[in-house]
Amino acid sequence: MIGPKRKPQEFGFSANDFHLIVNDVSETVKAYSYDGKLLWELPCLARGQYGENEWRWAQSDTPPGLYLLGDVYRDLENADSVPAHVKKSYGWITFDMGDLEGNEDGNNRAGICLHGGGSACGWPGAWEPYQTLYPTYGCVRMHNADLTNSVLPLYEKGRVFLSVYQES
């Protein structure tokens, strides 16, 4: 496995912060508290449209590395004003993933997010609480309900770091 070169502690990881660890091989994400307690483990994909080990290409796997969740887009709360193609692609909620190691720029990538949805699910399938997890164009995808019920509460309490591990 290949993953981050740096740790959340290098960026001021503190008592109100959380660490999500995405493993593309097991297709899971685990959430840990500041003191290392496992909070939950859920299904997750960091898989793109191309073959494995190809995170250096656009529309491929999420580049391995350390990220910090940034802006949040709460499309479920604003459903009437969100275009249908956005709802299908990104689901109920989207978090920007701030690259802390230069993996986006270093691999000619930009705009990587953590989101739900899935255009391949069709409509209204992409808006279901537990939609099929189809590969993305390089983002990390979780179930709509898991993002809302598990990730969002952590985000609202403190910073959320996200480590992505890929096949080496």
N, C-alpha and C positions, 0 to 999 in steps of 0.2 A: 504494500500500500504506500501511496505517496500522499502526504498531507502538508499541513502548515509547517513553516520554518520557525514561526514565532508563536508565543503563547499570550493569552489574554492578560496575564500578569504584567507583561511588558507595556500594556496600555492602560494601567491603573485599575485592573480588575478588583472590585471591592464587594463588600457585604451585600449590596442590593443588586448585584449583577448575576447573570446566568450564562451558561455555556452550552450551546447546542453542538452536538457532534454528529455529522452526517457521514454515513458509510455507504458508498454507492454499491459495494459488493453485496452487503446484507440488505440493502434497500431500506435502511432504518435511520432514524434520528433519535438520539438520546439527549435528554435535558438534564443538566447538573446545576445545582445551586453553587454558590460561592465556596461553601465548605466541602464540596465534592459529593454531596448526596444526590443519588439518581432520583429524579423527580418523575420521569416517565420515558417510555420508548414507544415510538410510533412509526408507521410506514412512511417512506419518503423516497423520492428519486432525485438524483443529481445527474441524470442521464439526458443526453442530447439526441439529435436526429441522426448523427453519424455513428460509426463503430466505436467500440470501447478504446480507452487510452488516447482519445483524440481531442482533448480539451483545448488544444492550441488553435483549433479551427472554429470559425463562426458557426453557430447552430449545433455545436457538439457538446460533450459533457461539461459540467461545471468545472472550471479550473480548481484544482486542489489549493487550499490555502485558508487563511484566517480572514474573516469578514466581521463587520459590526452592522447589526440591523439599524437602518436609518429611517427615513420617512415611511409612514404607513398610509396606504390608500384603502379606505374602508368602503369598498363598492357595495357591499350588502346594505349598509346604512344609507347609501345614496343611490339605490338601484334605479330609481326613476330617471336620474340624470346621466347614467352611465350607458354608453353605446353598447349594443348587443355584442359586437365583436370583441369588446374589452371584457365584458362579463364572461363570454365563452372562453377566452384565452387565459384570463387571470383569476377567475372565480371571485369569491366573496371578499378576499383581503389580499393585499400585496405589500410586502416589505422590501424597500431598497436594501441591497447588500453592499455596504461600503467596504471596498477592498483595502485591507491593511498591509498587504505584502506586494502590491504591484502585479498581481496575477492577471487582472483584466488587461491592463495596458501591455504587460509583458507577453500576452498571448493574443494581441490584437482583438480584444473583446471589450464590451462596454454594456452597461445597463443590466447587470445580473441582479435578479430578485429572488425572493422566496414567495411563492404564491400557490394558489389552488387552481381550479378550473381545468381546462383542457378542450381545445376546439374539436379534437377527435372524438370527444364524448357527445358531440352534437348539442342541440338545445331541446329541452332544458337539462339534459344530462350533465353538462359542465357546471351547472348551478346546484346540483344535488349535494347534500352534506358529505356523502362518501362516494365521490365520483371515481371512476377508473383513473389510475395514475399513469398517464401517457408521458413519454419523453417530451422535453421542451426544446427550445433553441439555446439552451445553456443555463437556464435558471434551475433552482431547486423547487420541486413540486411536492406539496402535501395535500391531504384531504382538506376541503373547505372547512368542515367542522373542527378538525384538529387545529388548524391555524387560529380559528376564532376562540375555541375553548381552551387551548393549551399554550400556544405561542403568545397570543395577544395579552393574556394576563401577566406573563413574565415581562413582556415589553413595557407594560404599564407600570411595573414596579421598579424597573431599573434597566440598565443596558443589557443587550443580548448579543453575545459574541457567537459566531457560527464558524466551526471548523469543518472543512470539506475534505474527505479522504476518497481518493480514486485508486483504481488498479495501477500498479506501476509497470 
